[in-house]
Amino acid sequence: CKDCGASSSWASQPLSGRTAAGNILLSASILFAKIFRVLRHLGVQCPNNRIYRRHQKDVLLPAINKAWSFQQAAMFGDIRASGSDLVLGEDGREDKPRHSAKYGSYSLMEKEGLQRSIARLEAEDTKVDLIVTDRHMKDQKEFLMLRFQMHLLHPNGEELFSFIGVSKKLDAIGKLKTCQEINLWTNSVVDHLYWSVSSTQDSNGHLTLAKWLSVLNHVMNEHEGHGNLFPRCLHESITGIETRKTWIKP
């Protein structure tokens, strides 16, 4: 100002330390939203790769780790407060299906990762009650049974059991010349498996197994006499077009 001599400066964006906040936010957008290619096609000037990597190392990744650690600590606190035991699920995810994936992540699917995860959960004063697995558990089975055999049983003492790759096994059998009728039943058998587990209360493993094995009689059009725990099918009497199903002959 010519009258009082006061002066001020204007900046297009605030600073974070000595770095323009907009540059950090743009680096965050590239990392979180994958917009670098869009901006490049629009002709928008962006930080070069060196600056982007520096922002990612110094600001963005530490921010992610801090946010995750805070959220994880809150989750452990909620679990301890509830007094509930943990049910662990192992699985993996990839950016593309089957064996063409370039990026992926997984949890509890190999022995070392499982051991470290269990150790961390124990350090946080939590208890594992059940581990749910799809497959890939051959190497881990001995470790689990030696160290957590009581945790692999429900409180009622009934043994847990698992079904591995039912659909794939049925598909393989259905390719045999004398077993092609099985292909007509694959979806129904898999649905019955899920029903056997989800419809059983109190985690009664013996009853679940009895329900599951009843499908062997059902596909042969036999709907009674399955056993003491589950003596007959629960569906209505088969009439009309349902009788035309391709039943499997023993």
Backbone torsions as a table, in degrees:
resi	resn	phi	psi	omega
1	CYS	NA	129.6	-179.2
2	LYS	-68.3	-27.7	-176.5
3	ASP	-79.3	-47.8	-175.2
4	CYS	-106.3	-11.6	179.7
5	GLY	81.2	1.7	178.8
6	ALA	-69.7	148.2	179.0
7	SER	-138.4	155.2	177.5
8	SER	-147.3	158.0	178.7
9	SER	-121.0	149.6	-179.1
10	TRP	-114.8	138.8	176.9
11	ALA	-127.5	143.4	-178.3
12	SER	-70.7	-14.9	-179.0
13	GLN	-157.6	153.6	179.5
14	PRO	-73.2	170.4	179.6
15	LEU	-107.4	145.7	170.9
16	SER	-114.2	96.5	-168.3
17	GLY	71.3	-119.2	177.2
18	ARG	-108.3	9.4	-177.4
19	THR	-110.6	138.3	177.9
20	ALA	-62.2	128.0	-176.5
21	ALA	-62.2	-33.5	179.4
22	GLY	-62.0	-35.5	178.1
23	ASN	-65.6	-40.5	178.0
24	ILE	-66.7	-42.0	179.0
25	LEU	-64.1	-36.9	178.1
26	LEU	-67.2	-40.8	175.9
27	SER	-62.3	-38.4	177.4
28	ALA	-64.2	-39.3	179.1
29	SER	-63.6	-39.9	178.3
30	ILE	-62.9	-42.2	-178.3
31	LEU	-71.4	-44.6	-172.0
32	PHE	-88.4	-33.9	-172.4
33	ALA	-116.1	-5.6	177.7
34	LYS	57.4	51.3	-175.5
35	ILE	-104.5	3.3	-175.4
36	PHE	-58.4	-42.0	-178.8
37	ARG	-65.5	-38.5	178.5
38	VAL	-62.2	-47.5	-179.4
39	LEU	-64.0	-36.9	179.6
40	ARG	-63.9	-42.0	178.4
41	HIS	-67.7	-28.3	178.2
42	LEU	-81.8	-7.4	-179.5
43	GLY	78.9	19.9	179.9
44	VAL	-83.2	129.3	-179.5
45	GLN	-67.7	131.8	-177.5
46	CYS	-127.5	157.9	174.2
47	PRO	-60.4	147.4	179.1
48	ASN	-73.6	174.6	-174.0
49	ASN	-62.1	-37.4	-179.4
50	ARG	-62.9	-44.9	179.3
51	ILE	-66.2	-41.7	179.4
52	TYR	-60.0	-44.7	179.7
53	ARG	-64.3	-37.5	179.6
54	ARG	-66.4	-43.7	177.2
55	HIS	-61.5	-40.5	-178.9
56	GLN	-64.3	-42.9	-178.1
57	LYS	-71.1	-43.1	-171.8
58	ASP	-85.6	-28.2	-171.7
59	VAL	-123.1	-53.4	-167.4
60	LEU	-71.9	-52.1	-178.8
61	LEU	-64.4	-41.5	173.2
62	PRO	-59.9	-35.1	178.0
63	ALA	-65.9	-39.8	178.0
64	ILE	-63.9	-46.7	179.9
65	ASN	-61.3	-40.4	-179.6
66	LYS	-66.4	-44.3	179.9
67	ALA	-64.0	-41.6	179.8
68	TRP	-66.3	-42.8	179.3
69	SER	-61.8	-39.8	178.4
70	PHE	-64.7	-44.9	180.0
71	GLN	-66.6	-40.2	-180.0
72	GLN	-64.2	-42.9	178.8
73	ALA	-62.1	-39.1	178.2
74	ALA	-65.4	-39.6	178.9
75	MET	-64.9	-44.5	177.8
76	PHE	-61.9	-38.8	177.9
77	GLY	-62.5	-41.9	178.6
78	ASP	-64.2	-40.1	-179.6
79	ILE	-64.7	-45.5	179.2
80	ARG	-63.7	-38.3	-179.4
81	ALA	-67.2	-34.2	-178.7
82	SER	-76.0	-24.1	-177.8
83	GLY	73.6	12.4	-177.1
84	SER	-85.6	147.3	172.6
85	ASP	-82.1	160.1	-174.0
86	LEU	-95.0	144.0	168.9
87	VAL	-113.2	114.9	-176.1
88	LEU	-98.2	139.3	176.7
89	GLY	-121.9	130.8	178.1
90	GLU	-103.4	140.1	-178.7
91	ASP	-166.6	171.5	175.9
92	GLY	-138.4	160.4	177.8
93	ARG	-141.0	143.5	-179.1
94	GLU	-132.4	163.5	-179.4
95	ASP	-79.5	-16.7	178.2
96	LYS	-139.0	155.2	-177.9
97	PRO	-71.9	155.8	172.8
98	ARG	57.6	-134.2	-169.7
99	HIS	-95.7	9.7	-179.8
100	SER	-95.9	6.1	-176.4
101	ALA	-70.7	141.0	175.9
102	LYS	-100.7	-36.4	-179.4
103	TYR	-121.9	146.2	178.0
104	GLY	-168.6	167.5	176.2
105	SER	-145.9	156.3	178.9
106	TYR	-153.0	162.7	-179.0
107	SER	-138.4	135.8	174.0
108	LEU	62.5	20.3	-175.1
109	MET	-100.3	-1.3	174.3
110	GLU	-140.1	159.0	-166.1
111	LYS	-60.8	-46.0	-176.7
112	GLU	-63.0	-45.5	178.9
113	GLY	-63.6	-37.8	178.2
114	LEU	-64.9	-44.1	-179.8
115	GLN	-62.3	-44.1	-179.3
116	ARG	-66.0	-39.4	-179.6
117	SER	-65.2	-44.7	178.7
118	ILE	-62.0	-42.4	179.6
119	ALA	-62.0	-39.8	179.9
120	ARG	-66.9	-41.6	179.3
121	LEU	-64.3	-39.3	176.9
122	GLU	-64.9	-39.2	179.3
123	ALA	-64.2	-26.5	178.9
124	GLU	-90.6	11.5	175.7
125	ASP	61.0	44.1	175.1
126	THR	-118.4	157.8	-175.9
127	LYS	-119.2	133.9	178.6
128	VAL	-92.7	124.8	179.5
129	ASP	-100.0	-36.1	-170.9
130	LEU	-151.9	140.8	173.9
131	ILE	-119.1	121.7	-179.4
132	VAL	-100.9	125.1	-176.4
133	THR	-132.2	152.9	175.7
134	ASP	-91.1	-64.1	174.9
135	ARG	-155.6	-155.3	178.5
136	HIS	63.0	25.7	-175.4
137	MET	-110.2	13.0	-176.3
138	LYS	-62.3	-47.5	-177.5
139	ASP	-70.5	-28.2	-175.8
140	GLN	-85.6	-18.4	-170.9
141	LYS	-60.0	-46.5	-178.3
142	GLU	-62.4	-42.5	178.8
143	PHE	-60.1	-44.2	-177.6
144	LEU	-66.5	-43.8	-175.9
145	MET	-70.0	-34.8	179.7
146	LEU	-72.3	-36.6	-172.3
147	ARG	-103.0	-26.7	-173.2
148	PHE	-131.8	34.0	-175.2
149	GLN	-62.0	-32.6	177.5
150	MET	-73.5	-26.9	179.3
151	HIS	-77.6	-17.6	179.3
152	LEU	-87.9	6.6	175.3
153	LEU	-116.5	143.4	174.3
154	HIS	-71.4	160.0	-178.8
155	PRO	-55.8	-26.6	179.9
156	ASN	-78.7	-0.4	174.4
157	GLY	85.3	-0.4	-177.7
158	GLU	-83.8	139.4	-172.9
159	GLU	-73.4	139.9	175.9
160	LEU	-81.4	156.5	174.8
161	PHE	-141.8	159.7	-177.3
162	SER	-132.6	156.3	178.4
163	PHE	-119.3	123.7	-171.6
164	ILE	-111.7	117.7	171.2
165	GLY	56.0	45.0	-177.1
166	VAL	-58.8	-46.6	-177.3
167	SER	-60.6	-44.5	-179.2
168	LYS	-66.1	-37.3	179.3
169	LYS	-66.5	-40.7	178.3
170	LEU	-66.7	-39.3	177.8
171	ASP	-61.6	-40.2	-180.0
172	ALA	-65.8	-42.4	179.2
173	ILE	-67.5	-37.0	-178.6
174	GLY	-65.0	-15.9	178.4
175	LYS	-79.8	-13.7	177.0
176	LEU	-70.7	143.5	-174.4
177	LYS	-60.2	-35.8	-176.6
178	THR	-90.3	1.7	-175.3
179	CYS	-127.5	23.4	-174.5
180	GLN	-67.5	-21.6	178.4
181	GLU	-62.8	-23.7	-179.2
182	ILE	-61.7	-30.7	-179.7
183	ASN	-59.0	-29.0	179.9
184	LEU	-73.6	-15.3	-174.6
185	TRP	-112.0	-4.1	-173.6
186	THR	-55.7	-51.8	-177.8
187	ASN	-62.1	-40.9	-179.4
188	SER	-66.1	-38.8	180.0
189	VAL	-66.3	-42.2	178.3
190	VAL	-64.6	-42.5	176.9
191	ASP	-60.5	-39.1	179.2
192	HIS	-64.8	-36.2	177.5
193	LEU	-60.3	-49.0	179.4
194	TYR	-63.0	-39.6	179.0
195	TRP	-64.1	-40.6	-178.7
196	SER	-57.4	-38.9	-179.0
197	VAL	-79.4	-48.5	-172.7
198	SER	-71.2	-24.6	-176.4
199	SER	-90.1	-1.9	-176.7
200	THR	-100.9	121.4	-179.1
201	GLN	-86.0	161.1	175.6
202	ASP	60.6	21.1	176.6
203	SER	51.9	43.4	-179.6
204	ASN	-76.6	95.8	-174.8
205	GLY	-63.0	-38.1	-178.8
206	HIS	-66.2	-41.5	178.6
207	LEU	-67.7	-40.0	177.5
208	THR	-59.8	-43.7	179.1
209	LEU	-64.1	-40.2	179.0
210	ALA	-63.3	-41.8	176.7
211	LYS	-61.7	-44.6	-177.3
212	TRP	-63.2	-44.4	-178.2
213	LEU	-69.9	-19.2	179.6
214	SER	-63.6	-18.9	-179.6
215	VAL	-65.4	-24.7	178.6
216	LEU	-62.6	-36.6	176.1
217	ASN	-79.2	-39.3	-175.5
218	HIS	-59.1	-43.4	-177.1
219	VAL	-68.5	-13.4	176.1
220	MET	-100.7	13.5	179.0
221	ASN	66.4	32.4	173.9
222	GLU	-116.2	119.0	-169.0
223	HIS	-120.3	10.7	176.2
224	GLU	-138.2	165.4	177.2
225	GLY	74.8	29.9	-178.9
226	HIS	-73.1	-33.3	-176.5
227	GLY	157.4	177.4	-176.1
228	ASN	-69.7	-42.1	-176.4
229	LEU	-72.7	-34.8	-179.0
230	PHE	-139.3	82.6	-169.0
231	PRO	-73.5	-28.3	-176.3
232	ARG	-147.7	158.6	176.8
233	CYS	-66.2	151.4	-178.0
234	LEU	-94.7	-5.9	-179.5
235	HIS	-75.5	164.6	179.0
236	GLU	-70.7	166.9	179.2
237	SER	-59.4	139.3	-177.8
238	ILE	-82.4	119.1	-178.6
239	THR	-137.8	169.9	174.0
240	GLY	62.3	-134.9	-175.1
241	ILE	-65.7	-23.0	179.8
242	GLU	-63.2	-27.4	-178.8
243	THR	-70.5	-13.5	-178.5
244	ARG	-86.4	3.6	178.5
245	LYS	-57.7	152.8	175.8
246	THR	-83.3	93.4	-179.8
247	TRP	-77.8	147.9	-179.3
248	ILE	-84.6	130.2	-179.0
249	LYS	-87.9	135.0	-179.4
250	PRO	-67.7	NA	NA
